[in-house]
Amino acid sequence: MSDDSIERRTYEVVVVGGGPAGMTAGLYATRLGHSTAVVGRGGGRAAMMRDVHNLLGVTEDTSGNEYLETGREQLESYGCDVVRDFVSSVDETDDGRFRVCGADAEFVADAVVLATGFDDARPEPPLPRTGRGLHYCLHCDAYMFVDEPVYVMGHGDSAATVAAIMLNFTDEVDLLTRGAEPTWSDETETMLANHPIDVVHADVTGVRNGDDGWLEALEFADDVGPRPTGSQTESGDGSVREYKGGFAMYGSEYNNGLATDLGCAVNDDGTVAVDDHGRTSVDGVYAVGDLTPGHNQVPVALGEGAKAGIAIHWELREFPREADEIEPAGLVRSEEVPGIPDALLEQAVEHHTYD
Ligand SMILES: Cc1cc2nc3c(=O)[nH]c(=O)nc-3n(C[C@H](O)[C@H](O)[C@H](O)COP(=O)(O)OP(=O)(O)OC[C@H]3O[C@@H](n4cnc5c(N)ncnc54)[C@H](O)[C@@H]3O)c2cc1C
């Protein structure tokens, strides 16, 4: 496809990434009267939620994809363009705006929100099914494992910490290094030695699931013996242990390439550095959700998206005109208000359902 054949669209706000954080930034920007597009390739962490937890008003029989689809319909009802595309680059234009390049279209915007999240690094198979014994979100899923035998896979500090946190929920916690050399600190080693966590080094060679697809037990390459704590009954086979589920802790691969290309400051762990309103170190570029520091939870992502959307509105809209602007710009005349472009005004009025 030649450059000329690529469709070019202009907006005030373009959001990259259509997860909960990006769609909320898009929702606020749209409903605060800005022409807005949310450009996302689909998938992501929210789409992996088998059942949504911790989200007030959304019950557990809702899947991540159902939740995202409701969000998309909501955005479109207000006139936001929700576009399926992969964004390969974002750069600043000569006039201080941003060019967002997708495979099918190019978008020019006054402000850009990066909401591209991260990917969980996955351990090697064999593995239980995601959401049916293999989990990536402690605050979402620990509740399911109260008083159940659990594992944590990994060999770093974060895996050891999550194993210790699971002791708040159950007395049967194994830390499975799967033969990898531990990289945790001496302090972590001491912590592990002083908590009833069984560190198992043998690799996992098989997974036993029940008829409902939920994990029942893991098979190990060597005889790992009976679990020293908890209530597990002896199966007679030392290379099998029963588990209800567990967590894989192999790190996060942050989708921060667009941010680094733009020159945004990035923290040592790969998150994009932001202030309290999602502003990055580059004017006009915002970052929200799992891409930024903080708890990786849908409600947190929603809050960050909302704050960025409001901050963008303050940045892009004129009123109230500050005292130092009155002098050069003059008093605000009635013909100048309302400060919303005509097309968006019509769109908003059309959406009203007062009758
Ligand atoms: C298995 C699992 C279960 C979870 N369960 C829960 C739960 O029950 N409750 C809860 O509160 N939290 C849960 N979480 C955490 C929650 O999913 C995340 O905190 C939340 O989705 C973060 O939202 P986000 O918009 O920042 O990122 P994401 O949801 O990951 O969305 C980012 C989007 O950006 C897209 N993207 C990335 N790069 C590009 C690009 N270059 N161009 C276009 N698009 C791009 C991605 O494809 C993705 O669609 C769970 C996470 C996992 C992995």
The ligand as an SDF file (V2000), in Angstrom:
LIG
                    3D

 53 58  0  0  0  0  0  0  0  0999 V2000
   -5.6390  -13.5390   33.3470 C   0  0  0  0  0  0  0  0  0  0  0  0
   -5.8910  -12.1760   33.9710 C   0  0  0  0  0  0  0  0  0  0  0  0
   -7.0100  -11.9830   34.7670 C   0  0  0  0  0  0  0  0  0  0  0  0
   -7.2430  -10.7380   35.3510 C   0  0  0  0  0  0  0  0  0  0  0  0
   -8.3590  -10.5730   36.1110 N   0  0  0  0  0  0  0  0  0  0  0  0
   -8.6330   -9.3610   36.6410 C   0  0  0  0  0  0  0  0  0  0  0  0
   -9.8260   -9.1610   37.4020 C   0  0  0  0  0  0  0  0  0  0  0  0
  -10.6220  -10.0830   37.5930 O   0  0  0  0  0  0  0  0  0  0  0  0
  -10.0450   -7.9330   37.9270 N   0  0  0  0  0  0  0  0  0  0  0  0
   -9.1650   -6.8990   37.7580 C   0  0  0  0  0  0  0  0  0  0  0  0
   -9.4250   -5.8060   38.2610 O   0  0  0  0  0  0  0  0  0  0  0  0
   -8.0330   -7.0560   37.0040 N   0  0  0  0  0  0  0  0  0  0  0  0
   -7.7550   -8.2650   36.4410 C   0  0  0  0  0  0  0  0  0  0  0  0
   -6.6230   -8.4270   35.6970 N   0  0  0  0  0  0  0  0  0  0  0  0
   -5.7540   -7.2550   35.4590 C   0  0  0  0  0  0  0  0  0  0  0  0
   -6.3820   -6.3850   34.3580 C   0  0  0  0  0  0  0  0  0  0  0  0
   -6.6580   -7.1980   33.2450 O   0  0  0  0  0  0  0  0  0  0  0  0
   -5.4550   -5.2430   33.9570 C   0  0  0  0  0  0  0  0  0  0  0  0
   -5.0210   -4.5260   35.0980 O   0  0  0  0  0  0  0  0  0  0  0  0
   -6.1790   -4.2770   32.9950 C   0  0  0  0  0  0  0  0  0  0  0  0
   -6.6250   -4.9820   31.8480 O   0  0  0  0  0  0  0  0  0  0  0  0
   -5.2550   -3.1250   32.5830 C   0  0  0  0  0  0  0  0  0  0  0  0
   -5.8850   -2.3780   31.5770 O   0  0  0  0  0  0  0  0  0  0  0  0
   -5.0300   -1.6650   30.4240 P   0  0  0  0  0  0  0  0  0  0  0  0
   -6.0360   -1.0010   29.5540 O   0  0  0  0  0  0  0  0  0  0  0  0
   -3.9540   -0.8650   31.0240 O   0  0  0  0  0  0  0  0  0  0  0  0
   -4.2770   -2.8440   29.6580 O   0  0  0  0  0  0  0  0  0  0  0  0
   -4.8340   -4.0210   28.7120 P   0  0  0  0  0  0  0  0  0  0  0  0
   -6.1380   -4.5380   29.1930 O   0  0  0  0  0  0  0  0  0  0  0  0
   -3.7160   -5.0090   28.5920 O   0  0  0  0  0  0  0  0  0  0  0  0
   -5.0750   -3.3080   27.3040 O   0  0  0  0  0  0  0  0  0  0  0  0
   -4.0080   -2.8310   26.5270 C   0  0  0  0  0  0  0  0  0  0  0  0
   -4.4410   -2.8900   25.0720 C   0  0  0  0  0  0  0  0  0  0  0  0
   -3.4900   -2.2010   24.2420 O   0  0  0  0  0  0  0  0  0  0  0  0
   -3.2940   -2.9600   23.0590 C   0  0  0  0  0  0  0  0  0  0  0  0
   -2.0310   -2.5850   22.4270 N   0  0  0  0  0  0  0  0  0  0  0  0
   -0.7600   -2.7770   22.8890 C   0  0  0  0  0  0  0  0  0  0  0  0
    0.1200   -2.2700   21.9990 N   0  0  0  0  0  0  0  0  0  0  0  0
   -0.5990   -1.7530   20.9640 C   0  0  0  0  0  0  0  0  0  0  0  0
   -0.2400   -1.1040   19.7400 C   0  0  0  0  0  0  0  0  0  0  0  0
    1.0340   -0.8540   19.4180 N   0  0  0  0  0  0  0  0  0  0  0  0
   -1.2320   -0.7260   18.9110 N   0  0  0  0  0  0  0  0  0  0  0  0
   -2.5360   -0.9340   19.2350 C   0  0  0  0  0  0  0  0  0  0  0  0
   -2.9290   -1.5550   20.3770 N   0  0  0  0  0  0  0  0  0  0  0  0
   -1.9690   -1.9410   21.2350 C   0  0  0  0  0  0  0  0  0  0  0  0
   -3.3100   -4.3980   23.5910 C   0  0  0  0  0  0  0  0  0  0  0  0
   -3.4600   -5.3190   22.5520 O   0  0  0  0  0  0  0  0  0  0  0  0
   -4.5120   -4.3170   24.5280 C   0  0  0  0  0  0  0  0  0  0  0  0
   -5.7150   -4.4950   23.8220 O   0  0  0  0  0  0  0  0  0  0  0  0
   -6.3450   -9.6580   35.1080 C   0  0  0  0  0  0  0  0  0  0  0  0
   -5.2230   -9.8560   34.3100 C   0  0  0  0  0  0  0  0  0  0  0  0
   -4.9930  -11.1010   33.7400 C   0  0  0  0  0  0  0  0  0  0  0  0
   -3.7880  -11.3040   32.8610 C   0  0  0  0  0  0  0  0  0  0  0  0
  1  2  1  0
  2  3  1  0
  2 52  2  0
  3  4  2  0
  4  5  1  0
  4 50  1  0
  5  6  2  0
  6  7  1  0
  6 13  1  0
  7  8  2  0
  7  9  1  0
  9 10  1  0
 10 11  2  0
 10 12  1  0
 12 13  2  0
 13 14  1  0
 14 15  1  0
 14 50  1  0
 15 16  1  0
 16 17  1  0
 16 18  1  0
 18 19  1  0
 18 20  1  0
 20 21  1  0
 20 22  1  0
 22 23  1  0
 23 24  1  0
 24 25  2  0
 24 26  1  0
 24 27  1  0
 27 28  1  0
 28 29  2  0
 28 30  1  0
 28 31  1  0
 31 32  1  0
 32 33  1  0
 33 34  1  0
 33 48  1  0
 34 35  1  0
 35 36  1  0
 35 46  1  0
 36 37  1  0
 36 45  1  0
 37 38  2  0
 38 39  1  0
 39 40  1  0
 39 45  2  0
 40 41  1  0
 40 42  2  0
 42 43  1  0
 43 44  2  0
 44 45  1  0
 46 47  1  0
 46 48  1  0
 48 49  1  0
 50 51  2  0
 51 52  1  0
 52 53  1  0
M  END
$$$$
